[in-house]
Amino acid sequence: MAIEFPVPFAKMSGTGNDFIVIDHRRPLVPGDEQPDFVSKVCRRMFSVGADGVIFIEASEKADFSWQFYNGDGSVAEMCGNGARCAARFAHAKGFAGKKMSFETLAGIIEAEVLDDGEEVSLRMTSPFDYRTDLAVDLDGTTHEILFMNSGVPHAVLFMDEGADIPVRRWGHDIRFHEMFQPAGTNVNFVQVLDDGGIRVRTYERGVEDETRACGIGAVAGAIFAAASTKVDSPVTVTTSGGEKLTIVFDLQEDGTAESVYLQGPARIIYIGQLTAEALK
């Protein structure tokens, strides 16, 4: 089977994380060609450009399933901002109600499109693999690292507000550090704000750069901030792009979290069709 052009798609944004979303319930792109397809259409200036691609597929267990790819063509188990976009897309296309569930590699995710149509709330799978005894040397200074898998691996470093953070360089060093191999990790630099919220800047694995937002990184930062008594749930997170996410959770006595929800906007930017020239 060859790619069936043109490929209809929606360009969507979740607080600055942008995605190409494709209704793939009727297959258009063969599975073995998807990584190359994704890496080419995600190129900025030469193609559509995006942080990732979401293929919406049929499911026997939920309203739908998805295949999620980072912009480099690698598969990710979960993406909070992408998941909100997938839910908004499914509701807008009419094959899911306001309340829905869908399959991901991280498990079944529950979502709700709220009354304004743009805001989507996700019930996340419970984070696991918490680690609080890690440290790394960055530019001659030792920094404590906290870690959890909140759907995908996320490292968290708390930084002073106003600190100059070389996100791309430090993020790259930590993402490829031997302690996180072979899978690697996303890296979040968190600053606690005077208003009781936090600011999160994220270096994303698979994009290999700072993105304008990371939903699951926001979840990891909020939970670790609450565990260290810096903030209380619900936590308002300011992303690199300046937009807001809301994280709600039940903090346990041991510092872990249950009943984790991620809420924020998921916007349909435009609808289009990909031609074969998008891959050139």
C-alpha positions in Angstrom: 0.0 0.0 0.0 1.3 3.4 -0.9 0.4 6.7 0.8 -3.0 7.8 -0.4 -2.7 11.5 -1.3 -4.0 14.0 -0.7 -4.0 13.4 3.1 -6.6 15.5 5.0 -5.4 16.9 8.2 -6.0 19.5 10.9 -3.3 21.7 12.3 -3.9 22.1 16.0 -2.3 23.8 19.0 -2.3 22.9 22.7 -0.9 25.9 24.5 1.8 26.3 21.9 2.6 22.7 21.2 1.5 22.2 17.6 0.4 19.0 15.9 -0.8 17.6 12.6 -3.9 15.5 13.3 -5.0 12.9 10.8 -8.3 11.0 10.8 -6.7 7.6 10.1 -9.7 5.4 10.8 -9.5 4.5 7.2 -5.8 4.0 6.7 -4.0 6.5 4.4 -0.3 6.1 5.5 1.1 2.6 5.8 2.5 1.9 9.2 6.1 1.2 8.1 6.1 4.5 6.2 4.7 6.6 9.1 8.1 7.6 10.8 9.5 8.9 7.6 6.3 10.6 6.7 6.1 12.3 10.1 9.7 13.5 10.1 9.2 15.1 6.7 5.8 16.8 7.2 7.0 18.2 10.6 9.8 20.2 9.0 9.2 23.9 9.5 9.5 26.1 6.4 9.8 23.1 4.1 6.5 21.4 5.0 3.6 22.0 7.4 5.8 22.0 10.5 4.8 20.7 13.9 6.0 19.2 17.1 4.4 15.9 16.3 1.8 14.0 14.3 -1.3 12.2 15.7 -3.0 9.4 13.7 -6.5 8.9 15.0 -7.5 5.2 14.6 -10.4 2.9 15.4 -10.6 1.1 18.8 -12.6 -1.8 20.1 -11.9 -0.7 23.7 -12.6 3.0 23.6 -14.0 5.8 21.4 -10.8 5.7 19.4 -7.1 5.0 19.6 -4.1 7.0 18.5 -0.6 6.6 17.2 1.5 9.6 18.4 4.8 10.5 16.8 7.3 13.1 17.9 8.5 15.5 15.2 11.6 13.3 14.5 9.5 10.3 13.7 10.0 8.5 17.0 7.0 7.1 18.9 6.0 8.5 22.3 3.8 6.7 24.8 1.8 9.8 25.7 1.6 13.6 25.2 -0.8 15.7 27.3 -1.1 18.6 24.9 -1.5 16.3 22.0 -4.1 14.2 23.8 -6.2 17.3 24.4 -6.0 18.1 20.7 -7.0 14.6 19.8 -10.0 14.8 22.0 -11.1 18.1 20.6 -10.6 16.8 17.1 -12.7 13.6 17.7 -15.5 15.7 19.2 -15.4 18.2 16.4 -15.5 15.3 13.8 -18.5 13.8 15.6 -17.2 10.4 16.5 -16.8 11.1 20.2 -19.1 12.9 22.7 -18.0 15.6 25.1 -16.9 12.8 27.5 -14.7 10.1 25.9 -11.9 7.7 26.3 -9.1 6.7 24.0 -6.2 4.2 23.8 -2.6 5.3 24.1 0.6 3.3 24.7 0.4 4.8 28.3 -3.0 3.3 28.8 -6.6 4.4 28.3 -7.1 8.2 28.8 -10.4 9.8 29.8 -11.1 13.3 28.4 -13.9 15.9 28.4 -14.4 18.8 26.1 -15.7 21.6 28.3 -18.6 23.9 27.6 -16.6 26.6 25.7 -15.4 24.0 23.2 -11.8 24.9 23.4 -10.9 23.8 26.9 -10.3 20.1 27.3 -9.7 18.2 30.6 -7.8 14.9 30.7 -7.7 12.4 33.4 -4.1 11.2 33.3 -2.8 7.7 34.1 -1.1 7.7 37.6 2.6 8.7 37.5 5.1 6.1 38.6 8.8 5.4 38.9 9.4 8.4 41.2 13.1 9.2 41.9 14.3 11.9 44.2 17.9 11.0 44.8 19.5 12.1 41.5 21.9 14.9 40.7 23.9 16.2 37.7 26.7 18.6 37.2 25.9 21.5 34.9 28.5 24.1 34.2 30.4 23.2 37.3 27.4 23.3 39.7 25.6 20.3 41.0 21.8 20.4 40.5 19.3 18.1 42.2 17.0 16.3 39.7 13.6 14.8 40.5 12.2 12.2 38.1 8.9 10.5 37.4 7.1 8.8 34.5 3.9 10.8 34.1 3.1 9.0 30.8 6.6 9.4 29.5 9.8 10.0 31.4 10.2 13.5 32.9 13.1 15.0 34.8 12.4 18.2 36.9 14.9 20.8 38.1 13.8 23.7 40.3 15.4 27.0 39.4 15.3 30.4 41.0 12.8 32.8 39.5 14.5 35.1 37.1 17.5 32.7 36.6 19.0 32.6 33.2 18.4 29.0 32.1 20.2 27.6 29.0 17.3 25.2 28.3 18.5 23.8 25.0 22.1 23.0 26.2 21.2 21.8 29.7 18.2 20.0 28.5 20.2 18.2 25.8 22.9 17.2 28.4 20.3 15.7 30.8 18.1 14.2 28.1 21.1 12.1 27.0 22.7 11.5 30.4 23.7 8.0 31.1 21.4 7.7 34.2 18.3 8.0 31.8 19.5 5.7 29.1 18.4 4.0 26.9 15.0 5.7 26.7 16.2 9.2 27.6 14.0 11.8 29.3 12.2 15.0 28.8 13.6 17.8 31.0 11.6 20.5 32.8 13.0 23.6 34.4 10.5 24.8 37.0 10.3 28.2 38.7 7.8 28.9 41.6 6.0 32.2 41.1 4.8 34.6 43.8 1.1 34.0 42.9 1.3 30.4 43.9 1.7 29.0 40.4 4.7 27.8 38.6 6.5 28.5 35.3 7.7 25.4 33.3 10.2 25.4 30.4 10.7 22.0 28.7 13.3 20.4 26.5 11.4 17.6 24.7 12.8 14.3 23.8 12.0 13.6 20.1 11.8 17.3 19.3 15.3 17.9 20.7 14.6 21.5 21.6 12.6 23.6 23.9 8.9 23.6 23.0 6.3 26.2 23.7 4.6 23.9 26.2 4.6 20.4 27.5 1.4 19.1 29.3 3.0 16.1 30.9 6.0 18.2 31.9 3.6 20.6 33.6 2.1 17.7 35.5 5.5 16.5 36.7 6.5 20.0 37.7 3.2 20.7 39.6 3.3 17.4 41.5 6.9 17.8 42.6 6.3 21.5 43.6 3.3 20.4 45.7 5.3 17.6 47.3 8.0 20.1 48.4 5.2 22.3 49.9 5.8 25.1 47.4 2.3 25.1 45.9 -1.1 23.5 46.4 -3.5 21.7 44.0 -4.9 23.0 41.7 -1.7 24.4 40.2 -1.7 27.0 37.5 1.3 26.4 35.1 2.6 29.1 32.8 4.1 27.6 29.7 7.1 28.9 27.6 4.5 30.3 25.2 2.8 32.3 27.9 -0.4 30.3 28.0 -1.9 28.6 31.1 -2.5 25.0 32.1 -4.3 23.8 35.2 -3.1 20.6 37.0 -5.4 19.0 39.6 -4.4 16.0 41.7 -4.6 14.3 45.1 -1.2 14.4 46.7 -0.5 11.4 48.8 1.5 11.3 52.1 4.5 9.8 50.3 4.7 12.6 47.8 3.1 10.6 44.9 -0.1 11.7 43.2 -3.4 10.1 42.2 -6.5 11.4 40.3 -4.4 13.6 38.1 -6.1 16.0 35.7 -4.6 18.2 33.0 -6.8 21.1 31.7 -6.1 23.7 29.0 -7.0 24.9 25.5 -6.8 22.8 22.3 -7.4 24.9 19.3 -8.1 24.0 15.7 -5.8 26.4 13.7 -6.6 25.3 10.1 -7.8 22.4 8.0 -5.9 21.3 4.9 -4.7 18.5 2.6 -1.1 17.2 2.3 0.1 16.5 -1.2 3.1 14.4 -2.1 5.1 17.6 -2.4 4.9 18.0 1.4 7.5 15.2 1.7 10.0 16.7 -0.7 
